[in-house]
Amino acid sequence: MKAIITLIFILFFGAMALAQNTQDYDTVEPLKMGAVLDSGIGTSSNFKEVKAITKKKVARLYKFKNSRIKKALAFTTKKDKPKLS
């Protein structure tokens, strides 16, 4: 019984929310900004033109992620080995 009354209240309040008259604000007022002329010193910069390199390179694929890093960190030295004296 409680579930039925709750469902009726939810449907009633939902219908009231949909039935409200809403105002449409379709018109948008444009912003008017004045122009400011600057008579300062003109500066120009010379930039070198960068050309795109279109060489094809082959990327190495490794079975495991970070395999080069793990291999480099896995080195051992003579001092790492235990002495049996």
PyMOL Python script that loads the backbone (N, CA, C, O; Angstrom):
from pymol import cmd

cmd.read_pdbstr("""\
ATOM      1  N   MET A   1       0.818  -1.188   0.000  1.00  0.00           N
ATOM      2  CA  MET A   1       0.000   0.000   0.000  1.00  0.00           C
ATOM      3  C   MET A   1       0.871   1.266   0.000  1.00  0.00           C
ATOM      4  O   MET A   1       0.565   2.252  -0.670  1.00  0.00           O
ATOM      5  N   LYS A   2       1.971   1.206   0.776  1.00  0.00           N
ATOM      6  CA  LYS A   2       2.867   2.359   0.861  1.00  0.00           C
ATOM      7  C   LYS A   2       3.542   2.610  -0.483  1.00  0.00           C
ATOM      8  O   LYS A   2       3.728   3.761  -0.877  1.00  0.00           O
ATOM      9  N   ALA A   3       3.906   1.551  -1.182  1.00  0.00           N
ATOM     10  CA  ALA A   3       4.555   1.691  -2.483  1.00  0.00           C
ATOM     11  C   ALA A   3       3.605   2.289  -3.509  1.00  0.00           C
ATOM     12  O   ALA A   3       4.031   3.081  -4.350  1.00  0.00           O
ATOM     13  N   ILE A   4       2.328   1.928  -3.459  1.00  0.00           N
ATOM     14  CA  ILE A   4       1.346   2.450  -4.411  1.00  0.00           C
ATOM     15  C   ILE A   4       1.130   3.941  -4.176  1.00  0.00           C
ATOM     16  O   ILE A   4       1.070   4.716  -5.130  1.00  0.00           O
ATOM     17  N   ILE A   5       1.013   4.348  -2.908  1.00  0.00           N
ATOM     18  CA  ILE A   5       0.812   5.765  -2.581  1.00  0.00           C
ATOM     19  C   ILE A   5       2.041   6.582  -2.991  1.00  0.00           C
ATOM     20  O   ILE A   5       1.903   7.693  -3.502  1.00  0.00           O
ATOM     21  N   THR A   6       3.236   6.037  -2.770  1.00  0.00           N
ATOM     22  CA  THR A   6       4.466   6.725  -3.168  1.00  0.00           C
ATOM     23  C   THR A   6       4.509   6.902  -4.682  1.00  0.00           C
ATOM     24  O   THR A   6       4.874   7.974  -5.163  1.00  0.00           O
ATOM     25  N   LEU A   7       4.148   5.888  -5.426  1.00  0.00           N
ATOM     26  CA  LEU A   7       4.133   5.966  -6.877  1.00  0.00           C
ATOM     27  C   LEU A   7       3.122   7.013  -7.362  1.00  0.00           C
ATOM     28  O   LEU A   7       3.406   7.755  -8.303  1.00  0.00           O
ATOM     29  N   ILE A   8       1.958   7.076  -6.734  1.00  0.00           N
ATOM     30  CA  ILE A   8       0.944   8.067  -7.116  1.00  0.00           C
ATOM     31  C   ILE A   8       1.457   9.479  -6.849  1.00  0.00           C
ATOM     32  O   ILE A   8       1.271  10.365  -7.684  1.00  0.00           O
ATOM     33  N   PHE A   9       2.105   9.711  -5.690  1.00  0.00           N
ATOM     34  CA  PHE A   9       2.652  11.028  -5.393  1.00  0.00           C
ATOM     35  C   PHE A   9       3.739  11.422  -6.394  1.00  0.00           C
ATOM     36  O   PHE A   9       3.783  12.566  -6.847  1.00  0.00           O
ATOM     37  N   ILE A  10       4.611  10.479  -6.738  1.00  0.00           N
ATOM     38  CA  ILE A  10       5.676  10.775  -7.695  1.00  0.00           C
ATOM     39  C   ILE A  10       5.085  11.137  -9.052  1.00  0.00           C
ATOM     40  O   ILE A  10       5.535  12.096  -9.680  1.00  0.00           O
ATOM     41  N   LEU A  11       4.094  10.395  -9.512  1.00  0.00           N
ATOM     42  CA  LEU A  11       3.453  10.698 -10.790  1.00  0.00           C
ATOM     43  C   LEU A  11       2.715  12.026 -10.738  1.00  0.00           C
ATOM     44  O   LEU A  11       2.748  12.782 -11.708  1.00  0.00           O
ATOM     45  N   PHE A  12       2.045  12.330  -9.618  1.00  0.00           N
ATOM     46  CA  PHE A  12       1.314  13.581  -9.465  1.00  0.00           C
ATOM     47  C   PHE A  12       2.260  14.778  -9.531  1.00  0.00           C
ATOM     48  O   PHE A  12       2.004  15.732 -10.265  1.00  0.00           O
ATOM     49  N   PHE A  13       3.360  14.730  -8.760  1.00  0.00           N
ATOM     50  CA  PHE A  13       4.302  15.847  -8.761  1.00  0.00           C
ATOM     51  C   PHE A  13       5.041  15.963 -10.089  1.00  0.00           C
ATOM     52  O   PHE A  13       5.368  17.072 -10.513  1.00  0.00           O
ATOM     53  N   GLY A  14       5.307  14.846 -10.749  1.00  0.00           N
ATOM     54  CA  GLY A  14       5.924  14.893 -12.069  1.00  0.00           C
ATOM     55  C   GLY A  14       5.021  15.537 -13.100  1.00  0.00           C
ATOM     56  O   GLY A  14       5.487  16.302 -13.944  1.00  0.00           O
ATOM     57  N   ALA A  15       3.712  15.231 -13.040  1.00  0.00           N
ATOM     58  CA  ALA A  15       2.750  15.835 -13.964  1.00  0.00           C
ATOM     59  C   ALA A  15       2.626  17.331 -13.699  1.00  0.00           C
ATOM     60  O   ALA A  15       2.492  18.112 -14.641  1.00  0.00           O
ATOM     61  N   MET A  16       2.667  17.743 -12.432  1.00  0.00           N
ATOM     62  CA  MET A  16       2.590  19.167 -12.115  1.00  0.00           C
ATOM     63  C   MET A  16       3.830  19.904 -12.604  1.00  0.00           C
ATOM     64  O   MET A  16       3.732  21.050 -13.042  1.00  0.00           O
ATOM     65  N   ALA A  17       4.997  19.262 -12.534  1.00  0.00           N
ATOM     66  CA  ALA A  17       6.226  19.897 -13.008  1.00  0.00           C
ATOM     67  C   ALA A  17       6.195  20.065 -14.523  1.00  0.00           C
ATOM     68  O   ALA A  17       6.683  21.070 -15.040  1.00  0.00           O
ATOM     69  N   LEU A  18       5.636  19.107 -15.233  1.00  0.00           N
ATOM     70  CA  LEU A  18       5.542  19.208 -16.692  1.00  0.00           C
ATOM     71  C   LEU A  18       4.481  20.208 -17.132  1.00  0.00           C
ATOM     72  O   LEU A  18       4.597  20.783 -18.214  1.00  0.00           O
ATOM     73  N   ALA A  19       3.466  20.426 -16.336  1.00  0.00           N
ATOM     74  CA  ALA A  19       2.353  21.286 -16.721  1.00  0.00           C
ATOM     75  C   ALA A  19       2.631  22.763 -16.478  1.00  0.00           C
ATOM     76  O   ALA A  19       1.811  23.603 -16.848  1.00  0.00           O
ATOM     77  N   GLN A  20       3.743  23.099 -15.876  1.00  0.00           N
ATOM     78  CA  GLN A  20       4.038  24.496 -15.595  1.00  0.00           C
ATOM     79  C   GLN A  20       4.320  25.244 -16.888  1.00  0.00           C
ATOM     80  O   GLN A  20       4.918  24.699 -17.816  1.00  0.00           O
ATOM     81  N   ASN A  21       3.883  26.497 -16.942  1.00  0.00           N
ATOM     82  CA  ASN A  21       4.163  27.343 -18.101  1.00  0.00           C
ATOM     83  C   ASN A  21       5.567  27.915 -17.952  1.00  0.00           C
ATOM     84  O   ASN A  21       5.878  28.562 -16.952  1.00  0.00           O
ATOM     85  N   THR A  22       6.383  27.683 -18.915  1.00  0.00           N
ATOM     86  CA  THR A  22       7.741  28.208 -18.884  1.00  0.00           C
ATOM     87  C   THR A  22       7.849  29.315 -19.914  1.00  0.00           C
ATOM     88  O   THR A  22       7.192  29.277 -20.955  1.00  0.00           O
ATOM     89  N   GLN A  23       8.677  30.292 -19.619  1.00  0.00           N
ATOM     90  CA  GLN A  23       8.885  31.387 -20.554  1.00  0.00           C
ATOM     91  C   GLN A  23      10.028  31.036 -21.476  1.00  0.00           C
ATOM     92  O   GLN A  23      11.049  30.502 -21.043  1.00  0.00           O
ATOM     93  N   ASP A  24       9.854  31.339 -22.756  1.00  0.00           N
ATOM     94  CA  ASP A  24      10.905  31.085 -23.735  1.00  0.00           C
ATOM     95  C   ASP A  24      11.739  32.350 -23.909  1.00  0.00           C
ATOM     96  O   ASP A  24      11.202  33.434 -24.135  1.00  0.00           O
ATOM     97  N   TYR A  25      13.021  32.203 -23.803  1.00  0.00           N
ATOM     98  CA  TYR A  25      13.946  33.308 -24.002  1.00  0.00           C
ATOM     99  C   TYR A  25      14.690  33.059 -25.314  1.00  0.00           C
ATOM    100  O   TYR A  25      15.869  32.705 -25.312  1.00  0.00           O
ATOM    101  N   ASP A  26      13.995  33.247 -26.424  1.00  0.00           N
ATOM    102  CA  ASP A  26      14.577  32.957 -27.722  1.00  0.00           C
ATOM    103  C   ASP A  26      15.434  34.091 -28.257  1.00  0.00           C
ATOM    104  O   ASP A  26      16.345  33.842 -29.046  1.00  0.00           O
ATOM    105  N   THR A  27      15.175  35.319 -27.857  1.00  0.00           N
ATOM    106  CA  THR A  27      15.924  36.446 -28.410  1.00  0.00           C
ATOM    107  C   THR A  27      17.212  36.637 -27.627  1.00  0.00           C
ATOM    108  O   THR A  27      17.243  36.535 -26.401  1.00  0.00           O
ATOM    109  N   VAL A  28      18.260  36.914 -28.362  1.00  0.00           N
ATOM    110  CA  VAL A  28      19.571  37.143 -27.766  1.00  0.00           C
ATOM    111  C   VAL A  28      20.013  38.543 -28.152  1.00  0.00           C
ATOM    112  O   VAL A  28      19.988  38.902 -29.330  1.00  0.00           O
ATOM    113  N   GLU A  29      20.412  39.327 -27.180  1.00  0.00           N
ATOM    114  CA  GLU A  29      20.880  40.676 -27.465  1.00  0.00           C
ATOM    115  C   GLU A  29      22.376  40.627 -27.752  1.00  0.00           C
ATOM    116  O   GLU A  29      23.147  40.088 -26.958  1.00  0.00           O
ATOM    117  N   PRO A  30      22.791  41.197 -28.902  1.00  0.00           N
ATOM    118  CA  PRO A  30      24.225  41.171 -29.239  1.00  0.00           C
ATOM    119  C   PRO A  30      24.999  42.170 -28.382  1.00  0.00           C
ATOM    120  O   PRO A  30      24.465  43.197 -27.962  1.00  0.00           O
ATOM    121  N   LEU A  31      26.255  41.852 -28.135  1.00  0.00           N
ATOM    122  CA  LEU A  31      27.127  42.754 -27.395  1.00  0.00           C
ATOM    123  C   LEU A  31      27.690  43.794 -28.343  1.00  0.00           C
ATOM    124  O   LEU A  31      28.087  43.469 -29.462  1.00  0.00           O
ATOM    125  N   LYS A  32      27.725  45.047 -27.901  1.00  0.00           N
ATOM    126  CA  LYS A  32      28.304  46.118 -28.706  1.00  0.00           C
ATOM    127  C   LYS A  32      29.574  46.571 -28.021  1.00  0.00           C
ATOM    128  O   LYS A  32      29.556  47.001 -26.868  1.00  0.00           O
ATOM    129  N   MET A  33      30.681  46.469 -28.746  1.00  0.00           N
ATOM    130  CA  MET A  33      31.961  46.882 -28.192  1.00  0.00           C
ATOM    131  C   MET A  33      32.583  47.902 -29.125  1.00  0.00           C
ATOM    132  O   MET A  33      32.516  47.756 -30.345  1.00  0.00           O
ATOM    133  N   GLY A  34      33.179  48.923 -28.563  1.00  0.00           N
ATOM    134  CA  GLY A  34      33.840  49.945 -29.359  1.00  0.00           C
ATOM    135  C   GLY A  34      35.217  49.476 -29.800  1.00  0.00           C
ATOM    136  O   GLY A  34      35.824  48.623 -29.153  1.00  0.00           O
ATOM    137  N   ALA A  35      35.709  50.029 -30.895  1.00  0.00           N
ATOM    138  CA  ALA A  35      37.028  49.681 -31.414  1.00  0.00           C
ATOM    139  C   ALA A  35      38.045  50.691 -30.911  1.00  0.00           C
ATOM    140  O   ALA A  35      37.772  51.891 -30.891  1.00  0.00           O
ATOM    141  N   VAL A  36      39.205  50.218 -30.508  1.00  0.00           N
ATOM    142  CA  VAL A  36      40.277  51.073 -30.034  1.00  0.00           C
ATOM    143  C   VAL A  36      41.412  50.967 -31.028  1.00  0.00           C
ATOM    144  O   VAL A  36      41.903  49.871 -31.297  1.00  0.00           O
ATOM    145  N   LEU A  37      41.840  52.107 -31.583  1.00  0.00           N
ATOM    146  CA  LEU A  37      42.943  52.125 -32.534  1.00  0.00           C
ATOM    147  C   LEU A  37      44.235  52.384 -31.787  1.00  0.00           C
ATOM    148  O   LEU A  37      44.319  53.318 -30.990  1.00  0.00           O
ATOM    149  N   ASP A  38      45.228  51.576 -32.036  1.00  0.00           N
ATOM    150  CA  ASP A  38      46.513  51.715 -31.375  1.00  0.00           C
ATOM    151  C   ASP A  38      47.507  52.258 -32.382  1.00  0.00           C
ATOM    152  O   ASP A  38      47.697  51.671 -33.447  1.00  0.00           O
ATOM    153  N   SER A  39      48.139  53.368 -32.057  1.00  0.00           N
ATOM    154  CA  SER A  39      49.117  53.958 -32.971  1.00  0.00           C
ATOM    155  C   SER A  39      50.524  53.760 -32.426  1.00  0.00           C
ATOM    156  O   SER A  39      51.376  54.634 -32.585  1.00  0.00           O
ATOM    157  N   GLY A  40      50.773  52.637 -31.794  1.00  0.00           N
ATOM    158  CA  GLY A  40      52.081  52.355 -31.221  1.00  0.00           C
ATOM    159  C   GLY A  40      53.072  51.939 -32.292  1.00  0.00           C
ATOM    160  O   GLY A  40      52.756  51.921 -33.481  1.00  0.00           O
ATOM    161  N   ILE A  41      54.258  51.611 -31.857  1.00  0.00           N
ATOM    162  CA  ILE A  41      55.322  51.212 -32.767  1.00  0.00           C
ATOM    163  C   ILE A  41      55.013  49.818 -33.287  1.00  0.00           C
ATOM    164  O   ILE A  41      54.725  48.898 -32.521  1.00  0.00           O
ATOM    165  N   GLY A  42      55.077  49.686 -34.577  1.00  0.00           N
ATOM    166  CA  GLY A  42      54.835  48.385 -35.184  1.00  0.00           C
ATOM    167  C   GLY A  42      56.054  47.488 -35.035  1.00  0.00           C
ATOM    168  O   GLY A  42      57.169  47.905 -35.350  1.00  0.00           O
ATOM    169  N   THR A  43      55.864  46.289 -34.569  1.00  0.00           N
ATOM    170  CA  THR A  43      56.972  45.358 -34.415  1.00  0.00           C
ATOM    171  C   THR A  43      56.767  44.193 -35.348  1.00  0.00           C
ATOM    172  O   THR A  43      55.648  43.715 -35.531  1.00  0.00           O
ATOM    173  N   SER A  44      57.839  43.747 -35.927  1.00  0.00           N
ATOM    174  CA  SER A  44      57.766  42.571 -36.790  1.00  0.00           C
ATOM    175  C   SER A  44      58.861  41.610 -36.377  1.00  0.00           C
ATOM    176  O   SER A  44      59.954  42.028 -35.997  1.00  0.00           O
ATOM    177  N   SER A  45      58.576  40.361 -36.449  1.00  0.00           N
ATOM    178  CA  SER A  45      59.542  39.334 -36.071  1.00  0.00           C
ATOM    179  C   SER A  45      59.808  38.454 -37.271  1.00  0.00           C
ATOM    180  O   SER A  45      58.902  38.124 -38.036  1.00  0.00           O
ATOM    181  N   ASN A  46      61.049  38.083 -37.420  1.00  0.00           N
ATOM    182  CA  ASN A  46      61.414  37.177 -38.502  1.00  0.00           C
ATOM    183  C   ASN A  46      61.493  35.772 -37.936  1.00  0.00           C
ATOM    184  O   ASN A  46      62.302  35.495 -37.050  1.00  0.00           O
ATOM    185  N   PHE A  47      60.667  34.905 -38.440  1.00  0.00           N
ATOM    186  CA  PHE A  47      60.671  33.525 -37.997  1.00  0.00           C
ATOM    187  C   PHE A  47      61.161  32.652 -39.137  1.00  0.00           C
ATOM    188  O   PHE A  47      60.823  32.863 -40.302  1.00  0.00           O
ATOM    189  N   LYS A  48      61.960  31.675 -38.770  1.00  0.00           N
ATOM    190  CA  LYS A  48      62.425  30.735 -39.782  1.00  0.00           C
ATOM    191  C   LYS A  48      61.310  29.754 -40.100  1.00  0.00           C
ATOM    192  O   LYS A  48      60.547  29.346 -39.225  1.00  0.00           O
ATOM    193  N   GLU A  49      61.234  29.394 -41.340  1.00  0.00           N
ATOM    194  CA  GLU A  49      60.198  28.463 -41.753  1.00  0.00           C
ATOM    195  C   GLU A  49      60.630  27.051 -41.374  1.00  0.00           C
ATOM    196  O   GLU A  49      61.744  26.629 -41.685  1.00  0.00           O
ATOM    197  N   VAL A  50      59.762  26.341 -40.718  1.00  0.00           N
ATOM    198  CA  VAL A  50      60.047  24.984 -40.276  1.00  0.00           C
ATOM    199  C   VAL A  50      59.432  24.019 -41.284  1.00  0.00           C
ATOM    200  O   VAL A  50      58.237  24.071 -41.574  1.00  0.00           O
ATOM    201  N   LYS A  51      60.269  23.149 -41.802  1.00  0.00           N
ATOM    202  CA  LYS A  51      59.778  22.174 -42.772  1.00  0.00           C
ATOM    203  C   LYS A  51      59.484  20.867 -42.056  1.00  0.00           C
ATOM    204  O   LYS A  51      60.221  20.449 -41.164  1.00  0.00           O
ATOM    205  N   ALA A  52      58.422  20.248 -42.453  1.00  0.00           N
ATOM    206  CA  ALA A  52      58.041  18.977 -41.848  1.00  0.00           C
ATOM    207  C   ALA A  52      58.881  17.856 -42.440  1.00  0.00           C
ATOM    208  O   ALA A  52      59.056  17.781 -43.656  1.00  0.00           O
ATOM    209  N   ILE A  53      59.390  16.999 -41.593  1.00  0.00           N
ATOM    210  CA  ILE A  53      60.180  15.857 -42.037  1.00  0.00           C
ATOM    211  C   ILE A  53      59.231  14.700 -42.295  1.00  0.00           C
ATOM    212  O   ILE A  53      58.423  14.341 -41.439  1.00  0.00           O
ATOM    213  N   THR A  54      59.333  14.141 -43.446  1.00  0.00           N
ATOM    214  CA  THR A  54      58.413  13.061 -43.823  1.00  0.00           C
ATOM    215  C   THR A  54      59.157  11.748 -44.004  1.00  0.00           C
ATOM    216  O   THR A  54      58.879  11.003 -44.944  1.00  0.00           O
ATOM    217  N   LYS A  55      60.095  11.460 -43.120  1.00  0.00           N
ATOM    218  CA  LYS A  55      60.808  10.191 -43.204  1.00  0.00           C
ATOM    219  C   LYS A  55      59.982   9.105 -42.528  1.00  0.00           C
ATOM    220  O   LYS A  55      59.338   9.329 -41.503  1.00  0.00           O
ATOM    221  N   LYS A  56      60.020   7.952 -43.120  1.00  0.00           N
ATOM    222  CA  LYS A  56      59.312   6.819 -42.524  1.00  0.00           C
ATOM    223  C   LYS A  56      60.254   6.102 -41.571  1.00  0.00           C
ATOM    224  O   LYS A  56      61.372   5.747 -41.943  1.00  0.00           O
ATOM    225  N   LYS A  57      59.809   5.893 -40.362  1.00  0.00           N
ATOM    226  CA  LYS A  57      60.619   5.207 -39.361  1.00  0.00           C
ATOM    227  C   LYS A  57      59.900   3.948 -38.916  1.00  0.00           C
ATOM    228  O   LYS A  57      58.672   3.872 -38.939  1.00  0.00           O
ATOM    229  N   VAL A  58      60.675   2.977 -38.516  1.00  0.00           N
ATOM    230  CA  VAL A  58      60.109   1.725 -38.039  1.00  0.00           C
ATOM    231  C   VAL A  58      60.171   1.738 -36.523  1.00  0.00           C
ATOM    232  O   VAL A  58      61.234   1.953 -35.941  1.00  0.00           O
ATOM    233  N   ALA A  59      59.065   1.515 -35.901  1.00  0.00           N
ATOM    234  CA  ALA A  59      58.996   1.480 -34.437  1.00  0.00           C
ATOM    235  C   ALA A  59      59.131   0.033 -33.984  1.00  0.00           C
ATOM    236  O   ALA A  59      58.602  -0.882 -34.616  1.00  0.00           O
ATOM    237  N   ARG A  60      59.839  -0.159 -32.890  1.00  0.00           N
ATOM    238  CA  ARG A  60      59.985  -1.510 -32.356  1.00  0.00           C
ATOM    239  C   ARG A  60      58.785  -1.846 -31.498  1.00  0.00           C
ATOM    240  O   ARG A  60      58.297  -1.013 -30.734  1.00  0.00           O
ATOM    241  N   LEU A  61      58.329  -3.036 -31.627  1.00  0.00           N
ATOM    242  CA  LEU A  61      57.215  -3.501 -30.819  1.00  0.00           C
ATOM    243  C   LEU A  61      57.736  -4.517 -29.820  1.00  0.00           C
ATOM    244  O   LEU A  61      58.437  -5.458 -30.190  1.00  0.00           O
ATOM    245  N   TYR A  62      57.401  -4.331 -28.586  1.00  0.00           N
ATOM    246  CA  TYR A  62      57.813  -5.232 -27.531  1.00  0.00           C
ATOM    247  C   TYR A  62      56.598  -5.966 -26.989  1.00  0.00           C
ATOM    248  O   TYR A  62      55.488  -5.436 -26.944  1.00  0.00           O
ATOM    249  N   LYS A  63      56.844  -7.191 -26.584  1.00  0.00           N
ATOM    250  CA  LYS A  63      55.750  -7.998 -26.072  1.00  0.00           C
ATOM    251  C   LYS A  63      55.249  -7.462 -24.736  1.00  0.00           C
ATOM    252  O   LYS A  63      54.051  -7.509 -24.457  1.00  0.00           O
ATOM    253  N   PHE A  64      56.149  -6.959 -23.920  1.00  0.00           N
ATOM    254  CA  PHE A  64      55.786  -6.464 -22.606  1.00  0.00           C
ATOM    255  C   PHE A  64      56.042  -4.958 -22.535  1.00  0.00           C
ATOM    256  O   PHE A  64      56.994  -4.449 -23.127  1.00  0.00           O
ATOM    257  N   LYS A  65      55.202  -4.277 -21.824  1.00  0.00           N
ATOM    258  CA  LYS A  65      55.336  -2.836 -21.665  1.00  0.00           C
ATOM    259  C   LYS A  65      56.573  -2.532 -20.819  1.00  0.00           C
ATOM    260  O   LYS A  65      56.847  -3.224 -19.839  1.00  0.00           O
ATOM    261  N   ASN A  66      57.303  -1.511 -21.197  1.00  0.00           N
ATOM    262  CA  ASN A  66      58.509  -1.048 -20.488  1.00  0.00           C
ATOM    263  C   ASN A  66      59.589  -2.131 -20.415  1.00  0.00           C
ATOM    264  O   ASN A  66      60.281  -2.229 -19.402  1.00  0.00           O
ATOM    265  N   SER A  67      59.748  -2.934 -21.447  1.00  0.00           N
ATOM    266  CA  SER A  67      60.723  -4.013 -21.385  1.00  0.00           C
ATOM    267  C   SER A  67      62.157  -3.493 -21.375  1.00  0.00           C
ATOM    268  O   SER A  67      63.017  -4.093 -20.731  1.00  0.00           O
ATOM    269  N   ARG A  68      62.434  -2.396 -22.068  1.00  0.00           N
ATOM    270  CA  ARG A  68      63.780  -1.838 -22.061  1.00  0.00           C
ATOM    271  C   ARG A  68      64.143  -1.307 -20.680  1.00  0.00           C
ATOM    272  O   ARG A  68      65.271  -1.478 -20.218  1.00  0.00           O
ATOM    273  N   ILE A  69      63.203  -0.678 -20.040  1.00  0.00           N
ATOM    274  CA  ILE A  69      63.464  -0.123 -18.713  1.00  0.00           C
ATOM    275  C   ILE A  69      63.677  -1.239 -17.705  1.00  0.00           C
ATOM    276  O   ILE A  69      64.578  -1.153 -16.871  1.00  0.00           O
ATOM    277  N   LYS A  70      62.874  -2.271 -17.767  1.00  0.00           N
ATOM    278  CA  LYS A  70      63.018  -3.384 -16.829  1.00  0.00           C
ATOM    279  C   LYS A  70      64.334  -4.111 -17.051  1.00  0.00           C
ATOM    280  O   LYS A  70      64.967  -4.561 -16.095  1.00  0.00           O
ATOM    281  N   LYS A  71      64.754  -4.230 -18.320  1.00  0.00           N
ATOM    282  CA  LYS A  71      66.023  -4.887 -18.613  1.00  0.00           C
ATOM    283  C   LYS A  71      67.181  -4.060 -18.078  1.00  0.00           C
ATOM    284  O   LYS A  71      68.142  -4.614 -17.544  1.00  0.00           O
ATOM    285  N   ALA A  72      67.102  -2.738 -18.214  1.00  0.00           N
ATOM    286  CA  ALA A  72      68.170  -1.868 -17.735  1.00  0.00           C
ATOM    287  C   ALA A  72      68.241  -1.861 -16.215  1.00  0.00           C
ATOM    288  O   ALA A  72      69.331  -1.739 -15.655  1.00  0.00           O
ATOM    289  N   LEU A  73      67.120  -1.988 -15.544  1.00  0.00           N
ATOM    290  CA  LEU A  73      67.119  -1.971 -14.086  1.00  0.00           C
ATOM    291  C   LEU A  73      67.446  -3.320 -13.468  1.00  0.00           C
ATOM    292  O   LEU A  73      67.657  -3.402 -12.257  1.00  0.00           O
ATOM    293  N   ALA A  74      67.494  -4.366 -14.259  1.00  0.00           N
ATOM    294  CA  ALA A  74      67.724  -5.700 -13.734  1.00  0.00           C
ATOM    295  C   ALA A  74      69.203  -6.095 -13.731  1.00  0.00           C
ATOM    296  O   ALA A  74      69.514  -7.270 -13.537  1.00  0.00           O
ATOM    297  N   PHE A  75      70.118  -5.152 -13.940  1.00  0.00           N
ATOM    298  CA  PHE A  75      71.535  -5.518 -13.978  1.00  0.00           C
ATOM    299  C   PHE A  75      72.038  -5.895 -12.593  1.00  0.00           C
ATOM    300  O   PHE A  75      71.485  -5.462 -11.582  1.00  0.00           O
ATOM    301  N   THR A  76      73.086  -6.701 -12.556  1.00  0.00           N
ATOM    302  CA  THR A  76      73.704  -7.098 -11.288  1.00  0.00           C
ATOM    303  C   THR A  76      75.200  -6.825 -11.359  1.00  0.00           C
ATOM    304  O   THR A  76      75.781  -6.795 -12.444  1.00  0.00           O
ATOM    305  N   THR A  77      75.806  -6.630 -10.229  1.00  0.00           N
ATOM    306  CA  THR A  77      77.251  -6.412 -10.154  1.00  0.00           C
ATOM    307  C   THR A  77      77.884  -7.542  -9.351  1.00  0.00           C
ATOM    308  O   THR A  77      77.184  -8.388  -8.793  1.00  0.00           O
ATOM    309  N   LYS A  78      79.184  -7.547  -9.299  1.00  0.00           N
ATOM    310  CA  LYS A  78      79.891  -8.583  -8.544  1.00  0.00           C
ATOM    311  C   LYS A  78      79.623  -8.441  -7.047  1.00  0.00           C
ATOM    312  O   LYS A  78      79.620  -9.439  -6.326  1.00  0.00           O
ATOM    313  N   LYS A  79      79.403  -7.241  -6.580  1.00  0.00           N
ATOM    314  CA  LYS A  79      79.164  -7.029  -5.164  1.00  0.00           C
ATOM    315  C   LYS A  79      77.765  -7.456  -4.736  1.00  0.00           C
ATOM    316  O   LYS A  79      77.498  -7.603  -3.544  1.00  0.00           O
ATOM    317  N   ASP A  80      76.884  -7.652  -5.691  1.00  0.00           N
ATOM    318  CA  ASP A  80      75.528  -8.081  -5.369  1.00  0.00           C
ATOM    319  C   ASP A  80      75.465  -9.567  -5.009  1.00  0.00           C
ATOM    320  O   ASP A  80      74.551 -10.007  -4.311  1.00  0.00           O
ATOM    321  N   LYS A  81      76.442 -10.330  -5.489  1.00  0.00           N
ATOM    322  CA  LYS A  81      76.424 -11.778  -5.243  1.00  0.00           C
ATOM    323  C   LYS A  81      76.904 -12.078  -3.819  1.00  0.00           C
ATOM    324  O   LYS A  81      77.862 -11.464  -3.349  1.00  0.00           O
ATOM    325  N   PRO A  82      76.257 -13.002  -3.143  1.00  0.00           N
ATOM    326  CA  PRO A  82      76.694 -13.324  -1.767  1.00  0.00           C
ATOM    327  C   PRO A  82      78.017 -14.114  -1.764  1.00  0.00           C
ATOM    328  O   PRO A  82      78.293 -14.893  -2.677  1.00  0.00           O
ATOM    329  N   LYS A  83      78.810 -13.895  -0.733  1.00  0.00           N
ATOM    330  CA  LYS A  83      80.081 -14.606  -0.586  1.00  0.00           C
ATOM    331  C   LYS A  83      79.877 -15.877   0.225  1.00  0.00           C
ATOM    332  O   LYS A  83      79.114 -15.885   1.191  1.00  0.00           O
ATOM    333  N   LEU A  84      80.547 -16.937  -0.161  1.00  0.00           N
ATOM    334  CA  LEU A  84      80.417 -18.205   0.530  1.00  0.00           C
ATOM    335  C   LEU A  84      81.697 -18.546   1.297  1.00  0.00           C
ATOM    336  O   LEU A  84      82.146 -19.691   1.249  1.00  0.00           O
ATOM    337  N   SER A  85      82.289 -17.587   1.997  1.00  0.00           N
ATOM    338  CA  SER A  85      83.544 -17.873   2.688  1.00  0.00           C
ATOM    339  C   SER A  85      83.372 -18.179   4.136  1.00  0.00           C
ATOM    340  O   SER A  85      84.353 -18.438   4.834  1.00  0.00           O
TER     341      SER A  85
END
""", "prot")
cmd.dss("prot")
cmd.show_as("cartoon", "prot")
cmd.util.cbc("prot")
cmd.orient("prot")
